[in-house]
Amino acid sequence: MKTQKFTFTPIGVINSPFDEPVDMPIQSAAASGVTGTVEIYDEFAQGLKDIEGFSHIILLYAFHRSDGYKLQVKPFLEDVVHGVFSVRAPKRPNPIGFSIVKLVKREKNILYIENLDILNGTPLLDIKPYVPGFDCFTEASSGWVGKHKNSISNKKSDRRFIK
């Protein structure tokens, strides 16, 4: 099978209080109350129509400060090696991240959000509405992460994925 190349154009930028990728929450579930904004570029602003009806949105973004990758890594939650596709580490073959955040309000092309675990200045690739009936599977298993469910809220990022 031939490998395809894709090019993505950012539709906006994510503004957060985190200028460095150290001591950040490792997931939006661990970022309760952290606020920020998403600025949607003018040429994409019409795509925000009706977004304010959703309490939560899924942000897809580029890990713009990630360089290179390893197929086996030690995630933030433990010091055991796992395959990169079983973790949410930023150093990936395609450095794409996602976060589910609370949508507080919209003012024109600016979205005010909470529970933010994203680096300031991150290029936004897409937004999708979070729909509990589509996106929540109560019977889902959490693999190796399940044993850490009570420690996620107090775990912060460290230097392990910085050059």
Short mmCIF file of the C-alpha atoms (twelve columns), coordinates in Angstrom:
data_MODEL
# 
_entry.id   MODEL 
# 
loop_
_atom_site.group_PDB 
_atom_site.id 
_atom_site.type_symbol 
_atom_site.label_atom_id 
_atom_site.label_alt_id 
_atom_site.label_comp_id 
_atom_site.label_asym_id 
_atom_site.label_seq_id 
_atom_site.Cartn_x 
_atom_site.Cartn_y 
_atom_site.Cartn_z 
_atom_site.pdbx_PDB_model_num 
ATOM 1   C CA . MET A 1   0.000   0.000  0.000  1 
ATOM 2   C CA . LYS A 2   1.341   3.401  -0.948 1 
ATOM 3   C CA . THR A 3   1.641   6.025  1.771  1 
ATOM 4   C CA . GLN A 4   -0.365  9.188  1.157  1 
ATOM 5   C CA . LYS A 5   0.764   12.629 2.235  1 
ATOM 6   C CA . PHE A 6   -1.740  15.054 3.714  1 
ATOM 7   C CA . THR A 7   -1.520  18.778 4.239  1 
ATOM 8   C CA . PHE A 8   -3.608  20.510 6.877  1 
ATOM 9   C CA . THR A 9   -4.363  24.201 7.152  1 
ATOM 10  C CA . PRO A 10  -5.026  25.474 10.678 1 
ATOM 11  C CA . ILE A 11  -8.504  26.948 11.126 1 
ATOM 12  C CA . GLY A 12  -7.512  28.892 14.217 1 
ATOM 13  C CA . VAL A 13  -5.280  29.051 17.254 1 
ATOM 14  C CA . ILE A 14  -5.723  27.924 20.857 1 
ATOM 15  C CA . ASN A 15  -4.797  30.419 23.573 1 
ATOM 16  C CA . SER A 16  -4.026  29.017 27.002 1 
ATOM 17  C CA . PRO A 17  -2.078  29.906 30.146 1 
ATOM 18  C CA . PHE A 18  0.578   27.262 29.314 1 
ATOM 19  C CA . ASP A 19  3.584   28.704 27.477 1 
ATOM 20  C CA . GLU A 20  5.808   25.701 28.194 1 
ATOM 21  C CA . PRO A 21  4.935   22.004 27.989 1 
ATOM 22  C CA . VAL A 22  6.077   21.265 31.558 1 
ATOM 23  C CA . ASP A 23  3.721   21.177 34.561 1 
ATOM 24  C CA . MET A 24  0.617   21.226 32.368 1 
ATOM 25  C CA . PRO A 25  -2.368  18.990 33.111 1 
ATOM 26  C CA . ILE A 26  -1.937  15.765 31.148 1 
ATOM 27  C CA . GLN A 27  -5.599  15.585 30.052 1 
ATOM 28  C CA . SER A 28  -8.576  17.936 30.048 1 
ATOM 29  C CA . ALA A 29  -10.096 15.822 32.854 1 
ATOM 30  C CA . ALA A 30  -7.147  17.019 34.971 1 
ATOM 31  C CA . ALA A 31  -7.572  20.672 33.948 1 
ATOM 32  C CA . SER A 32  -10.740 21.559 35.825 1 
ATOM 33  C CA . GLY A 33  -11.261 25.317 35.789 1 
ATOM 34  C CA . VAL A 34  -8.328  26.119 33.461 1 
ATOM 35  C CA . THR A 35  -9.652  28.693 30.994 1 
ATOM 36  C CA . GLY A 36  -8.605  29.890 27.578 1 
ATOM 37  C CA . THR A 37  -9.892  30.843 24.172 1 
ATOM 38  C CA . VAL A 38  -9.989  29.476 20.682 1 
ATOM 39  C CA . GLU A 39  -9.685  32.064 17.934 1 
ATOM 40  C CA . ILE A 40  -11.173 30.853 14.676 1 
ATOM 41  C CA . TYR A 41  -9.697  32.586 11.645 1 
ATOM 42  C CA . ASP A 42  -12.175 34.838 9.814  1 
ATOM 43  C CA . GLU A 43  -12.389 32.647 6.706  1 
ATOM 44  C CA . PHE A 44  -13.663 29.738 8.848  1 
ATOM 45  C CA . ALA A 45  -15.892 31.675 11.280 1 
ATOM 46  C CA . GLN A 46  -19.139 30.807 9.461  1 
ATOM 47  C CA . GLY A 47  -18.499 27.184 10.417 1 
ATOM 48  C CA . LEU A 48  -19.236 28.084 14.057 1 
ATOM 49  C CA . LYS A 49  -22.964 28.481 13.372 1 
ATOM 50  C CA . ASP A 50  -24.976 26.649 16.077 1 
ATOM 51  C CA . ILE A 51  -21.928 25.553 18.091 1 
ATOM 52  C CA . GLU A 52  -23.203 27.366 21.182 1 
ATOM 53  C CA . GLY A 53  -25.847 24.653 21.619 1 
ATOM 54  C CA . PHE A 54  -23.157 22.215 22.737 1 
ATOM 55  C CA . SER A 55  -21.780 22.209 26.286 1 
ATOM 56  C CA . HIS A 56  -18.546 20.487 25.209 1 
ATOM 57  C CA . ILE A 57  -16.499 20.387 22.026 1 
ATOM 58  C CA . ILE A 58  -13.667 18.234 20.745 1 
ATOM 59  C CA . LEU A 59  -10.598 20.171 19.616 1 
ATOM 60  C CA . LEU A 60  -8.248  18.497 17.137 1 
ATOM 61  C CA . TYR A 61  -4.877  20.190 16.952 1 
ATOM 62  C CA . ALA A 62  -1.259  19.861 15.889 1 
ATOM 63  C CA . PHE A 63  1.398   19.169 18.500 1 
ATOM 64  C CA . HIS A 64  3.361   22.030 16.921 1 
ATOM 65  C CA . ARG A 65  6.309   21.792 19.319 1 
ATOM 66  C CA . SER A 66  6.693   18.061 19.024 1 
ATOM 67  C CA . ASP A 67  9.689   16.863 17.053 1 
ATOM 68  C CA . GLY A 68  10.128  13.264 15.962 1 
ATOM 69  C CA . TYR A 69  8.642   10.208 17.578 1 
ATOM 70  C CA . LYS A 70  9.322   6.822  19.098 1 
ATOM 71  C CA . LEU A 71  7.037   3.838  18.662 1 
ATOM 72  C CA . GLN A 72  7.469   2.867  22.319 1 
ATOM 73  C CA . VAL A 73  7.350   5.471  25.080 1 
ATOM 74  C CA . LYS A 74  6.906   5.935  28.815 1 
ATOM 75  C CA . PRO A 75  3.668   7.920  29.298 1 
ATOM 76  C CA . PHE A 76  3.165   10.550 31.984 1 
ATOM 77  C CA . LEU A 77  1.169   8.191  34.203 1 
ATOM 78  C CA . GLU A 78  3.909   5.616  34.739 1 
ATOM 79  C CA . ASP A 79  7.468   4.584  33.976 1 
ATOM 80  C CA . VAL A 80  6.553   1.483  31.989 1 
ATOM 81  C CA . VAL A 81  7.057   1.428  28.216 1 
ATOM 82  C CA . HIS A 82  3.921   1.225  26.052 1 
ATOM 83  C CA . GLY A 83  3.346   1.431  22.308 1 
ATOM 84  C CA . VAL A 84  2.738   5.000  21.143 1 
ATOM 85  C CA . PHE A 85  -0.707  4.021  19.841 1 
ATOM 86  C CA . SER A 86  -1.781  2.960  23.346 1 
ATOM 87  C CA . VAL A 87  -0.837  6.324  24.892 1 
ATOM 88  C CA . ARG A 88  -1.648  9.970  24.241 1 
ATOM 89  C CA . ALA A 89  1.943   11.179 24.077 1 
ATOM 90  C CA . PRO A 90  2.644   14.214 21.864 1 
ATOM 91  C CA . LYS A 91  5.568   12.655 19.976 1 
ATOM 92  C CA . ARG A 92  3.730   10.584 17.370 1 
ATOM 93  C CA . PRO A 93  4.186   9.664  13.702 1 
ATOM 94  C CA . ASN A 94  1.400   12.179 12.997 1 
ATOM 95  C CA . PRO A 95  1.548   14.714 15.853 1 
ATOM 96  C CA . ILE A 96  -2.183  15.255 16.213 1 
ATOM 97  C CA . GLY A 97  -3.834  15.784 19.578 1 
ATOM 98  C CA . PHE A 98  -7.384  16.112 20.794 1 
ATOM 99  C CA . SER A 99  -9.066  17.458 23.886 1 
ATOM 100 C CA . ILE A 100 -12.659 17.564 25.022 1 
ATOM 101 C CA . VAL A 101 -13.269 20.963 26.587 1 
ATOM 102 C CA . LYS A 102 -16.250 22.800 28.042 1 
ATOM 103 C CA . LEU A 103 -17.628 25.524 25.781 1 
ATOM 104 C CA . VAL A 104 -18.473 28.482 28.011 1 
ATOM 105 C CA . LYS A 105 -19.578 30.957 25.345 1 
ATOM 106 C CA . ARG A 106 -18.989 32.219 21.835 1 
ATOM 107 C CA . GLU A 107 -18.379 35.823 20.836 1 
ATOM 108 C CA . LYS A 108 -18.172 36.072 17.046 1 
ATOM 109 C CA . ASN A 109 -15.077 34.029 16.109 1 
ATOM 110 C CA . ILE A 110 -13.825 33.531 19.688 1 
ATOM 111 C CA . LEU A 111 -14.756 30.499 21.759 1 
ATOM 112 C CA . TYR A 112 -14.287 30.733 25.520 1 
ATOM 113 C CA . ILE A 113 -13.434 27.343 26.929 1 
ATOM 114 C CA . GLU A 114 -12.655 25.585 30.232 1 
ATOM 115 C CA . ASN A 115 -10.769 22.459 31.275 1 
ATOM 116 C CA . LEU A 116 -7.937  23.298 28.924 1 
ATOM 117 C CA . ASP A 117 -4.825  21.115 28.722 1 
ATOM 118 C CA . ILE A 118 -3.281  22.559 25.544 1 
ATOM 119 C CA . LEU A 119 -0.127  24.595 24.966 1 
ATOM 120 C CA . ASN A 120 -0.554  28.295 24.174 1 
ATOM 121 C CA . GLY A 121 -0.389  29.092 20.459 1 
ATOM 122 C CA . THR A 122 -1.349  25.588 19.347 1 
ATOM 123 C CA . PRO A 123 -2.677  25.429 15.769 1 
ATOM 124 C CA . LEU A 124 -6.281  24.212 15.652 1 
ATOM 125 C CA . LEU A 125 -7.065  21.722 12.882 1 
ATOM 126 C CA . ASP A 126 -10.753 21.045 13.496 1 
ATOM 127 C CA . ILE A 127 -13.647 21.217 15.965 1 
ATOM 128 C CA . LYS A 128 -16.280 18.564 16.469 1 
ATOM 129 C CA . PRO A 129 -19.245 18.697 18.828 1 
ATOM 130 C CA . TYR A 130 -19.116 16.345 21.781 1 
ATOM 131 C CA . VAL A 131 -22.330 14.308 21.718 1 
ATOM 132 C CA . PRO A 132 -22.729 11.989 24.724 1 
ATOM 133 C CA . GLY A 133 -24.890 9.548  22.758 1 
ATOM 134 C CA . PHE A 134 -22.148 9.211  20.134 1 
ATOM 135 C CA . ASP A 135 -18.991 9.695  22.189 1 
ATOM 136 C CA . CYS A 136 -19.598 8.001  25.538 1 
ATOM 137 C CA . PHE A 137 -19.368 4.225  25.798 1 
ATOM 138 C CA . THR A 138 -20.082 3.082  29.351 1 
ATOM 139 C CA . GLU A 139 -18.859 -0.452 28.603 1 
ATOM 140 C CA . ALA A 140 -15.471 0.733  27.279 1 
ATOM 141 C CA . SER A 141 -12.281 -0.569 28.869 1 
ATOM 142 C CA . SER A 142 -9.291  1.667  29.630 1 
ATOM 143 C CA . GLY A 143 -6.409  -0.765 29.127 1 
ATOM 144 C CA . TRP A 144 -3.329  -0.004 31.212 1 
ATOM 145 C CA . VAL A 145 -4.669  3.503  32.050 1 
ATOM 146 C CA . GLY A 146 -7.509  2.053  34.153 1 
ATOM 147 C CA . LYS A 147 -5.271  1.418  37.156 1 
ATOM 148 C CA . HIS A 148 -4.381  5.146  37.205 1 
ATOM 149 C CA . LYS A 149 -7.907  6.600  37.026 1 
ATOM 150 C CA . ASN A 150 -7.634  8.131  40.514 1 
ATOM 151 C CA . SER A 151 -4.262  9.795  39.888 1 
ATOM 152 C CA . ILE A 152 -4.990  11.576 36.592 1 
ATOM 153 C CA . SER A 153 -6.335  14.737 38.233 1 
ATOM 154 C CA . ASN A 154 -3.094  15.492 40.077 1 
ATOM 155 C CA . LYS A 155 -0.588  14.362 37.432 1 
ATOM 156 C CA . LYS A 156 1.282   17.073 35.506 1 
ATOM 157 C CA . SER A 157 3.441   16.836 32.429 1 
ATOM 158 C CA . ASP A 158 7.202   16.676 32.798 1 
ATOM 159 C CA . ARG A 159 10.146  16.934 30.412 1 
ATOM 160 C CA . ARG A 160 9.948   13.407 28.967 1 
ATOM 161 C CA . PHE A 161 8.602   14.490 25.551 1 
ATOM 162 C CA . ILE A 162 10.723  17.637 25.144 1 
ATOM 163 C CA . LYS A 163 13.702  17.444 22.790 1 
# 
